Amino acid sequence: MALSDEVKARVSLREIVEQTVTWDRRKSNPARGEYWAPCPFHGEKTASFHITEPKGHGGQFYCFGCGSKGSVIDFIMARDSIPFTAAVRALADHGNIDRTADPARIARFKAESEARQQKAEDEAKELAERGVTQASRIWRASLADHPTLITYLEQGRGVSVAALGGIPPTLRLHPDLPCYEGDGGKRPRIVHRGPAMVGFIGRDRLVGVHLTWVDPVNPALGRARFANGIKVPKKFKGRTGEIWGQPVVLSKPEGTLVVAGEGIETTLAVQSATLVKNPGFEGRFEAALSLGALCGPEAKTGARRGKSARTGKTLPSPIPDLESPRPGWLPPAGVTRATILADPSTKCPESARLNAERAEAKAAHHCPHGARLAIPRGQWDHNDDFADLAKKGELNA
């Protein structure tokens, strides 16, 4: 067993990472060894950098925005810009691990490592199946064509349900769904309870559900909020490891064009506005459910990246990693063209543009006739997505 394997198994990734980042307490669940933070390797405004380390050592990290991933060694190499050997030595010293080879110790460690790996795989499989069972239970308890959901989409988000021909069958409303958050205790706690839009995730079968809580008193106001005014966070529930990149399909599989957006409401707004203007339009509409899934991971080499003038963080790359085993959302079979619905940002317009260009390039690679971007107002330096424009009456103007 190499020294590097012992380092990866014994040194806490969490302890090393938290020297650099501040954890998102709402998304993190220390009791389960799950931590989220804004990625230290690319500029972003949401916490898409995720580490899993349930045993307090041997953790792995993955960024759903830029695709960076690996062990504690990979993290130190990227953070400190040092080679593999230097990272291993530094971490061995940090963990008080003897660098000298001891055959008996190495053999014992190898056996323990293999046992831990098998146990982790068994636990991951059990967690995945439990997640999809919970998702199925939520979906079955949700109601189709509910008036609360119609009000939320029409008045809260500017979607013309009539133009859609009714609420898509992949969307339902759960009348009273709890929202859980981890707080470092042994069990997650309920932080909100109320009506929630439930999205069916998966093209051919259910792999999970996407949950959006709506205002329990007046759904025309949009999403539910805590007492401090912060929106109740959206949630996923489903088969761990498979749910990311799978969409909520919002239309029939007709035509050779697919229109894909990050969010359900954004995509529905464009879909309904398109059908108002052209009732015979043929095309598929899908929500990728996250920016990371829509854009996919970045290529490790290629475009030269600088720093954002507004945030000071490293800018994302517009070049996708086309060889990644986790590419995120991909166009469905039979599609020849794609339109990607971009989201602007006043925090960092350049990051918004580069992320969108990466999504466009990824889609173009899989579509024989290419892909294009649709940009709200044709500008990057504002915070209105297509649903915001629909609510303001700008899409149907």
N, C-alpha and C positions, 0 to 999 in steps of 0.2 A: 504494500500500500504506500503510495507516494506521500510525501509531506504535504503536497497540495490537497490531497483528499482528506487528510487529517485536519488541515486548516479549515476546509469547507464544512466539515462535520462538527468542529468544536468551537469555532469562533462565531459569535452572535452577529449576524447580519444587521439585525435591528440596532444593536449598540453602535455599530459602525455608521450606519446610514443616518441615525438621528444626530450625529455630529454635524450633519450638513443640512438636514431638512427639518421642518416643523410638521408634525403629524396632524392630519385632519381628524379631529376627535369625533366628528359626527359619522364619518365613514369607517373609521378604524374600530376594530374589535379585539383588544388585547387578550381577552380571555380565549379567543380562538387563534391567537397568533397572527392576526391579519391587520396590516397597517397601510394607510393611504396618505399620500402627500403630493404636492405639486412636484413634477419631475425636476431633478437637479440638472438634467442634461439637455433640456430644451425649454423654451419659453412657453408657458401656458397659464391659464387662469383657473383651471380646475384640477383637482387631485386625481390624476390618472396613473401615478406611480404607485405600484402595489408590491408589498412584500408579504410572504407567508413564512412564518417560523413558529409553528405551534409548540415546539419543544424547547424554544429558547436558543437553538443553535441549528446549523445546517439549513438556513433559510435560502429562499430564492426570490429574486425581484423581477418584475416585468412592468414596463410602461406601456399602457394602452394607447398612448399618443405617438411616441416615436419608435416604439418597438425594442428599446434597450432591454436587455434581460441578462440573467446569469446568477452567479453565486457571489459571495462576499469578495472573492478574488477579482471577478469581473468588475464589480463596483469600484474597488480601489484602483484598478488599472484605468478605468474611465475617468474617475474623479481626479486622480492625482497625475494622470498621464505618465504612468510608469510601466515598465515591462512586466511580464508575468512573474519572472523570478524575483524581482524586487518586491512585488506585491505579496508573494508567498512568504518571503522572509520577514517583511514588516508585520504581517498578520500573525505569523508564528511567534514573533517576539511579543506582540500585543497579547496573545493568548497564553503566553508562558509554555509554549510547546517546544519540546526538545527537538532540535534539528538533526541530531545524530540518529543513524539507522539502528534499530533494534528488532531483529527478526521475530522474536516472540511477541513483542508489543505490536508490531505491524500485523502479524497474523490474527491476534486477538481483536485488534481494531477493525480489520477487514470483516471478520465474522459479525461483529456488532453493527458495522455499517450496513451490511447486507440485510440483517434482521430489521434494522430501522427502515430501510428502503422498502422492504416487503410490507411492513406494517403501514407505512405511509401510503403505499399504493392501495392497500385494502381499505384504509380509511377514506381515501379520495374517492374510490368507487362507491362506497356506501354513502358519502356525502352527496355525490352527483345524483344517485338514484333518489335519495331523500328530497333533494331539491326539486326534481321534476315531479315527484309525487305531490309535493306541496303546491307546485304551480298548477297541476291538473286539478287539485281540489279548489283552488281559488277560481280557476276558469269556470268550473262547473257551477260554482256558487254565484257567478256573475250573471247579469241580466242583459239581454239584447234589446236594442232600440229604447233604452230608458230615457224618459224626458229630461232627467238631470244631465245626462251625457249630451243630449241634443242642445240644451241650453248652454252648456259649457263650450261646446264646439262652435255654435253659431254666434252667441253673444260674447262669450269670453275670448274666443280665438279667431273670429271672423271667417269661419268655414261655412259654406253654403251646403247644408246637408241635402237640400232638395236637388241641387245640381249633381250631387254624388249618387242620387237615386236611393238615398237612405244611408244610415250609418254602415260602414263596411262590416261584414260579418266577423272580421278579426278583432273588432273592438266591442267591449261590453262594459258595463258598470257594476262594480261591487258596491252595494249600498252602505256597508259598514265594515271597512277593512282597517285593521290596526297597522300602524307604521312602527317598526322596531328600530332601535339604534343601540349599538354597543357602547357601554360606558366604562369598560374595564372590569365590570363585575362578572359573576359567574354566568349570568343569563342576560340577554338583551332586554331592554326595557321598552315599553310602549311610550312613544313620544307624541303620537297623534292617532286619532281614530275618526273615520268618516268615509264618505263616498270616494271611490277611486276609479279612474278609467283603467281598464285592464286590456292590454294588447297581447294578442296571441303571437308568440315568437316562433318562427319556423315556416318554411315554404311547404313542406310535405307533411310534417308531423309536429306536434307540440314539443319544443325543447325548453320552453320557459314562458314566463309572462313578464310584461313590462308594466309597472304600476305608477300612475300619476294621480295624486290626491287632488280633488277639486274643492272649491270653497263649499263648506257644508251648509251654509245659510243661503248664499246667493251664488250659484255656479256661474252666473254671468260675469262675476268678478274675476274668474279665471282659477288659477291654482290655489290650493289651501295654503295658509300661512300660519306660522307660530305667533304667539302673542307679541314677539319683538319685531314682527313684520317680515321675517325671513321665510322664504318658501319652504314648504315641506319637501324634502328631497325625493326625487324619483328613485324607484327601486327596481331591481331585477330579481326574479326567483326562477330557478330552473336547473338544468343539468350542467353542473360546473365543468368547465373545460370545453363545452360545446356551444354554449349560448352566445358567446361573443362572436359578432360577425353575422349572426343569423338575423334576418329582418322581420319586421311586421309588414306583411303584404297588404296593401290598401286597395287593390283593384284586381279585376280578373286578369289572368295571364294572356292578354291580347296584344297584338302588335309586336314590332321588333325594336321599339324604343322603350328604355326604362328611365324613369325619373326617380332619383334617389336623394333624400335629404337626411339630415342628422336626426331630426325629431319627427314625431308622428304629426303634431299639429302643423308644423312648417310644411310638410309634404302634403297634407290634406288641403291646406290653404291654396297651394299651387294647383293641386288636382281639381279642386272645385272651381277656381277661377278659370282654369283652362276649359273645363266643360261648360261653363257659362258662355264663354266666347265661341266655343266649338263643340257642340253637343255630340258630334260624331267622332270626336278624337279617339284614336286607338293608341294606347300606350300603357305601360305598367308603372305603377307607383309603389315605392317601397321606402320604409323608414329604417335606416341603419342603426338608430338608437344611441349612437355616441360618436363624437368626433373621431376618436381613435379608430373605431370600426369603419367609419366612412373613408378615412384617409389611408388607413393601414400603416404599417411600420415604415420607417425611413430606410433608404439604402445606407449602408455603412460607409460607402465612398461615393464621390460624385460632386454635387454642387458645393461650392465653398460657402460656409456659413459664417455670419458675423454676429454681432450683438444687437439686440433691439434698442433703438434710441430711447424708447419710452420705458421699458422695463429693465433694461440692462442684462436680460437673459439671452442665452444662445437662441438664435432663430432656428425654426424647424427647416428641414430640407424639403424641396419640392419633388425630389426624386424618390419613388417608392421602392421598397425591397421586393422585387418580383419573385424572389426565390424563397420568401419567408413561408414556413409551414403554418403560420397564423396570419393570413393576409387581411383578416377582417371581412367586411362586406365585399361581395363580388357580384357582378351582373348575373342574372339567371340564364339558364340555357335557352338558346333560341333568340337572344337579343343581339342586335347588330350595332345599336347606337345607345349612347347614354347621355343624360343631362344630370349634372351634379348641382344640387342646390346649396350654394355657399352661405355661410353666416359671417357677417362683418363684425368688427370689434373696434371700439374706441381705445381699449386698453393697449392693443398692439395690432393695428391694421395690417402690418407686414406679415405677422405670424398668421393671421387669418387668411391672407392671400396665399402664402406658401403652403399652408395645410390644404387649402382648396385645390391648388395646382397639383399637389401630390395625389389627391383623390381623383382628379381629372385624368392624370397620367396613368394611374392604376386601372381605372375603368377603360381608358382607351386601349390599353394593352389587351384587354379581353373582349373588345368590341371591334369587329372588322371595319366598321365605318366610323370609328372614333368616338370621342366624347367631347362635351363642351361644358362650360360653367355658366350658371345663371346666378347673377349677383344682385341682391336687393338694391334698387335704385342705381345699379351700376357703379357703386362706390363701396369702399372698404371701411371708411372712417366714421361709422355710426353703429348703433346697437339694435337696429330694427331688423328682425328676420322677416321672412315672407308672411308668417302668421301675423306679425305686428302690422305689416303693410295691409294685409287683408282686413284687419279690424279697423284700420284707418280709412278703408275704402280706396286704397291706391292700386290694388291689383286689378280691380274691375273697371278702373277709370278708362 
